[in-house]
Amino acid sequence: MYEIIRVRIETGAYSPGAKIPTVLELVAEFQIANVTAQKVYRKLREDGLIYTEPGMGSFVVEDQGNP
């Protein structure tokens, strides 16, 4: 799942600044456990690809070189 979301970000399917699907939407799309989806988003944050605003959602970092 991580690679799929990363590729979507890198190819512009999820454009910079765009809100990405919620953890629950990821669970439904890929039929994975909630914990697995949370780990995917944690790794994306650690790699500087997304950021999360509490109560708002997760978004693609606008400047990949400077999160």
N, C-alpha and C positions, 0 to 999 in steps of 0.2 A: 504494500500500500504506500509506503514511504516513497518508493521510486516513482510510482504512478503520480502522486501528488507533486513531487519535485519536478517531474517532466512537465506536468500541466503548468506549473509556475514558470519554468524556464522557457517554455514554448509560447507563453502568453495566453494560454487557455484561461488562466487566472491572472489577470493583468495586475501590474503594480498598484497597490492601494485597494484592490478589490477584496471584498469579504469572501472568504472561502466557506465551504459547507461546514456545518456544525459537526461535532463529534457524533451526534445521533444520526445525522444524515450520512456520514461516512460509514457508520455501522450498518445502516440500511442498504447503502449502495454496494458495499463489498461483503455484506453478511459476515462481519467479524465481531468479535467481542468488544464491548465498550472499553475495556482496559487496553486492548490492542490499538484502538483508534486514538486513545489518549496518549499512548506511547509514540505513535506516529507524529502527532502534533507536537509533543514535547521535543522530539528529535528535529522537526522542522524549525522550531523556535531556537533550539541550541545551534543549529546550522545557520541561523540568521536569515531564513527564508520567509518566516511569518512572525507576527507579533500578535498578542492577545490583549484585548481591552475588556476587563471584567464587565459583564453585563451587556457587552456589545457584540463580541464574537472575535474571530481570528481573521487577520488581514495579511495580504502579501506585502512584504517590505517594499517600499518604493525604490530605494537605492540598495541593490543587492550587495554592493561593496561597503555600505555604511549603514547597518541596521539601526 
